[in-house]
Amino acid sequence: LLTNWTVRLRAESKATPRVGGQPSREIAAALANLQPLAALQAADRLWSREQLDASLARQTAQALALLAFLDLDVVEAVDAISARALAALTVSENLATSPAVRERCVLAKAMHYDADAFQLAAQLPDTDPLRLYLGREDEKLAAAARRETSPPEVRYLYARRLDERHDMRGWLDWIGAQPQGTPSLRLSLLRTGLEFAEFETQVPLSLLLIAATLEDLKPFSPAAGAMTPTRDEDGLQNPLARIESALAGLEVKPGRPLLDRELLEAHFRSSYYSALFSMGLHYLDSLSSIEATNEFSRSLDETPAAPAGEFRKWYLHLAKAKAGRASQAELRNDLSALTSFGEPLLDRTYEEIDNSAAYGDLTLSGAGRVLAARLDTRPKHRLQMGLKTRDFCALSLAEKLLASAVPAQGFLNLSVQAWYASIGGDRRRVEKLLRQPELAPQERIRVLTYLKYQDGITPADMRSEYERLIAAQPENWKLSAAYVEYLQEFRDWEKAREVTQAWIDRKVTDTGGFDHIFAHTTLARLYYRQRRYSEGLEAVEPVVESWQFGALNWKALLLDRLGRKEEAMTLGQAAMERYPDNLPALVLLVELDWRNGRYQQAAARLAQWRYPLSSTSWRFTVGPVFVECFEGRDPEAVQAAQALMAVNLARGHDLGQLAAEAAFKGNPALAFEIQSRLRGAGLEQLDMFTSAYGYLKKSKGQAAALDWLRARVPEQARMMLSMFAHPNHHELLWEIAPAALTGFGADYYWLMRAASAIKPGSGQGSHVAEIRQHYGGGASSHYDLAGRYLLGLAEEKDVLSAATSPKAQCELFYFIGYKAQCKGKIRTAADWFWLSHATGLLNNGEARWAYNQLHKWKDESRSLARLEAGANLR
């Protein structure tokens, strides 16, 4: 972008800029009034007359930097403007006698180099409003903005600070109090609210942005002048044709290199499509309505303009996924084909791919590689790639990206910065970030959660911190709600109810009433936990008419516990009709069936749902409800599980997730009863039996578990048992060994024995001499070579020389990593495990073991250095 425009600029202007010159008063006035387009029009006229000098070059750079700064968007459609500003700034500084600090500062902020912008702002005069804004001197900035004679720049900067502080009420009041001014100033002010994600403001603000964009377009396009503004959602018809026909009608004078078609299209599309993006996500995610999503999709008319076509396809593909008809091919294609827009749209598509990706599936890392090719080195992009790389467990690469991106964030993404400090064990940094005014309530809650995992923090510390924050913002329901969730971890229902009731009693008024709905729903849930069902029903009754799922869910459960079974079921069915794509809505009906002995009906509901149910969903959405529902009723739980097996829901170990959840919640006996009934083909059955063995060992001891497993694993299957004994049941390699360790599979069996013997804490170290004696005769296969390597009888280079096929690479990379892990070299292990997993041979145990370990390390929320330090301490 930068190079192409610079070349064209040089071709269209034959003159060489001169040193010196006087600034244009017309351009200076336009800049002072935040009118960069007017400034560029004036600069264009001077460029066309070849009146080029250092002053004009600097004013051109100022105008382009200001335009990039004002053009806040959430679709990344303004890259062409930022690129031109960079080029103009370079030209200007080459002609100037001193650096253009203010222009650099403005452009750094526009491109999200916030740390650089903050440092540059410190070089500006103390009273410069840009310094006050970037330095977060809010009281001084507010005082300057409220003066009757305050210039537009100060009033605009104050609006941005209100947005950055998440003060929606203050922002609405401030914007409403501003004089109308020019359409372009009105549009710039409205753009400052794009980051507000409040449910009640998304659509109204989007409609205002659409109208303001078309109004600002009128001086440049007669077609826009003939358009009437859209007043409400119902009036939003053919929005793509409206913007693209207006842009097609742009009247651009030839030979004007600054204010040309490319720049104007970027400027107007950025605000218009940002509005459509916000509206679309409101229907898709916030409102979570298939009907509203489809209606918005239908309004996106076909038009030949490439950006419109890309946007339309992008949203239609997400709408299809919402309706249960996702096409993974279409979603993956969008990551590369969506060229007119940037990271936010790509990120939402990636999120959709992530939602349907199976555990350990390389689809996600493949999508991540496509996404990486679309991003660049800006801090925001580096941060996103670091987070996504960590998501698919390339831990070392993720840490390299994050080490570069996080320090460049300045005061952006503070909760992510706190998380990064947390995994590194930097408690002071977490505590400092917790007190930053830019933190949105939800971000502050996340930061407080990160503090919980820091060394030296006690439950009493956490309670004090929550209560301090609530005292500072007593009207903020989200903080009270977070404290309630924390108290529930300790089953302190009474204190949690006290906090909830205290917020309700404050009678806080908010803009949409959602906080009151959530507070009453929380109160109902707490009464439910205390088995005070009548009081719970009384608490939720006032907010059920909102049709928020939480209210419907808890009323249905309370009705059921009060014996009003038919009413509960009717309400549950209504919730399912309102939220047909919502798994918790399905699970509500399933729970009502389970609680009332309708096990076949519950199984049928789960089997017939039109959306994919991942193993993650079985474990973390279905599993907890199943275990809670059948608490103290193990025989009924087994009946319910058998009903699920009868409709073929045992595929892919999904029902094994129910067993895993039961064991996690302290009931290994139930876990065994479920797991031991699962059936699979071939080696899958051995895997299922070994998992059941683990649960029985926890429940009744190793001796009983060994007797049970011996009776189920015949002699001919015992050689293959070795791959399931690793990595958690090493004793099986000796307790249920084949009669003779010869023939096919024997080399792998000895390799598993070597792996068990070197693992710290495995209890198998006494077998090392026996295993070394076995390997004394050398290596006849790459499994023998790997076993010798684990025992220090072969070198890493020997192992790598044997990795001549994808299968051998998958296996040998794993064992190199495994030995590193056993020695406490976690970073090295993580690298080799990722290489093993990245072969994509997920049917190989090594690829699964590698990913399982990487995923476990990721979930520990510690940096690789801290994990390594902990391993070496042990």
Number of C-alpha atoms within 10 A of each C-alpha: 12 16 11 10 17 17 10 11 16 12 11 15 17 11 15 11 20 14 15 15 14 9 15 15 10 12 24 18 13 18 22 13 17 23 23 25 22 19 26 26 17 20 26 20 15 16 25 17 11 14 15 20 21 22 20 23 28 22 23 27 27 28 27 30 31 23 27 27 20 24 25 25 24 22 23 21 25 28 20 18 23 23 21 24 25 19 17 23 25 17 18 26 17 14 19 16 11 9 14 16 16 19 22 21 26 24 26 22 20 21 20 19 21 24 20 16 25 21 15 19 24 16 12 16 11 11 11 13 22 22 23 24 20 24 16 16 13 16 10 13 23 19 12 19 21 13 11 7 8 12 14 18 17 22 21 22 22 25 26 19 21 21 21 21 17 21 15 18 12 14 24 16 11 17 18 10 9 13 9 10 10 13 17 20 22 21 23 22 24 23 26 24 26 21 15 17 15 14 14 14 18 22 21 14 19 26 22 20 26 24 20 23 26 27 20 19 24 17 12 16 19 15 19 24 15 11 15 10 16 15 13 11 13 10 12 15 15 14 19 24 17 16 24 21 15 23 23 14 14 21 13 13 11 11 15 20 23 22 21 18 18 12 19 20 20 18 25 24 25 23 30 24 26 23 27 22 19 21 22 23 19 22 22 21 12 15 14 18 21 22 14 16 25 19 14 22 19 14 16 22 15 15 16 10 14 13 18 22 17 17 21 19 19 22 23 18 21 24 25 16 20 22 18 16 13 19 14 16 9 15 22 22 15 22 26 14 16 20 15 18 21 19 23 14 20 24 16 16 24 22 14 19 21 19 14 19 18 16 17 20 18 18 19 24 20 14 20 22 15 17 22 18 10 17 16 12 11 14 24 22 19 23 24 20 24 24 18 23 23 21 18 24 27 24 24 20 15 21 18 12 20 23 15 15 22 23 13 21 21 20 21 19 15 22 24 17 22 28 22 22 23 26 21 17 20 16 21 13 16 23 17 10 21 24 12 13 13 23 22 17 16 13 17 24 22 18 24 24 17 23 27 16 17 18 11 9 12 12 12 9 13 17 13 12 16 20 17 12 19 19 13 10 14 16 18 17 21 19 21 25 20 19 24 23 16 18 19 17 9 9 14 14 21 14 14 22 20 13 19 23 15 13 21 17 8 10 10 14 10 12 12 12 13 16 20 19 20 20 23 27 28 25 27 28 27 25 21 21 14 14 13 16 22 15 15 25 25 15 22 26 16 14 21 19 11 12 15 18 19 22 27 25 24 25 29 27 25 26 20 19 18 14 10 13 16 12 14 24 19 13 18 27 18 15 25 21 13 18 20 22 20 17 18 21 23 22 21 23 26 24 24 22 19 23 17 11 15 15 22 18 17 21 23 16 16 20 16 9 14 13 19 15 17 15 20 17 16 19 21 13 15 25 21 16 20 24 23 13 16 17 13 11 12 17 12 17 22 17 16 24 25 21 19 22 18 13 15 12 18 20 13 11 19 18 24 26 22 26 30 22 23 25 20 13 13 12 20 23 20 25 29 25 19 26 27 20 16 21 17 15 7 9 14 15 15 23 19 19 25 23 23 27 24 20 27 26 19 16 19 12 13 16 10 13 19 18 12 16 18 15 8 11 17 12 13 10 15 18 23 20 22 26 19 22 21 19 14 13 16 21 18 20 23 12 10 20 19 20 10 9 13 11 8 10 14 18 22 20 25 21 27 22 25 26 23 25 22 21 18 14 11 15 13 19 14 10 15 16 10 11 18 16 9 13 19 10 8 12 15 9 12 21 24 21 23 32 28 24 21 23 19 12 14 16 14 15 9 13 22 16 10 16 16 9 9 13 17 18 22 27 25 26 28 29 26 22 24 27 21 18 21 18 16 20 20 25 19 18 27 26 20 22 33 24 21 31 30 20 18 18 18 18 8 16 17 25 25 21 19 28 27 17 18 22 19 12 18 19 11 11 18 20 21 22 14 15 20 18 14 13 15 13 8 8
